[in-house]
Amino acid sequence: MEAVSVIIPAHNAARTIARTLASLVSEKAVIGEVLLVDDSSSDATAAVATETALQFALPMRVISRAAATPAAPGIWRWSRPAFPGST
């Protein structure tokens, strides 16, 4: 079975992101990578997702954007992989 990439858009999803990632683990597909796109969350979405990914050994990266202001648009940033074996 081929590995799949999963893209999860998120904004202030700290309460639900662990359940979302746990549901991925229960799928029969082989998860090659998880990309969490965190759009300027003001809660702990990225931290909860990273902790959960480590718990389930999911190869995950967080792509996050700082909050935009009228003077400066938000800048998207890639994180280091949450799981040591991912690239």
C-alpha positions in Angstrom: 0.0 0.0 0.0 1.4 3.4 -0.9 1.8 6.1 1.7 -0.4 9.2 1.6 0.1 12.8 2.5 -2.6 14.4 4.7 -3.1 18.2 4.8 -5.0 19.5 7.8 -6.0 23.2 7.8 -6.4 24.5 11.4 -7.3 27.6 13.2 -7.7 27.6 17.0 -8.2 23.9 17.0 -6.4 22.9 20.2 -9.5 21.3 21.6 -10.1 19.0 18.6 -6.7 18.5 16.8 -5.6 15.5 19.0 -8.9 13.7 18.1 -8.3 14.5 14.4 -4.8 13.1 14.5 -5.9 10.0 16.5 -8.5 9.3 13.8 -5.7 9.3 11.2 -3.9 6.6 13.1 -7.1 4.4 13.0 -7.3 4.6 9.2 -5.9 1.7 7.2 -3.9 4.0 4.9 -0.2 4.3 5.4 0.5 7.9 6.5 3.6 9.2 4.8 3.4 12.7 6.2 1.0 15.0 7.9 1.1 18.8 7.1 -0.8 20.9 9.7 -1.5 24.3 8.2 -2.0 26.5 11.2 -3.5 29.8 10.2 -2.7 32.3 12.9 -4.1 30.3 15.8 -4.1 32.1 19.1 -4.4 28.9 21.2 -2.1 25.9 21.5 -3.1 24.2 18.2 0.5 23.6 17.0 1.8 22.5 20.4 -1.1 20.0 20.9 -0.7 18.7 17.4 3.1 18.3 17.8 2.7 16.4 21.1 0.0 14.2 19.6 2.1 13.4 16.5 5.0 12.4 18.7 2.7 10.2 20.8 1.5 8.3 17.7 4.8 8.5 15.8 3.1 10.4 12.9 5.6 12.2 10.6 4.2 15.7 10.8 5.3 19.2 10.0 3.5 22.4 11.1 3.2 25.2 8.6 2.1 28.3 10.5 1.4 31.9 9.8 1.9 34.8 12.2 -1.1 37.0 12.6 -1.3 39.6 9.8 -1.5 43.3 10.4 -2.5 46.1 8.0 1.1 47.0 7.7 2.5 43.5 7.4 0.9 40.5 5.9 1.3 37.2 7.8 4.4 35.2 6.9 4.1 31.4 6.5 6.8 29.4 8.2 7.7 25.7 8.1 8.6 23.9 11.3 11.1 21.2 11.9 9.6 17.7 11.6 7.7 16.7 14.7 8.8 13.1 14.4 12.6 12.4 14.3 12.4 10.1 11.3 10.6 12.5 9.0 12.2 14.9 6.6 
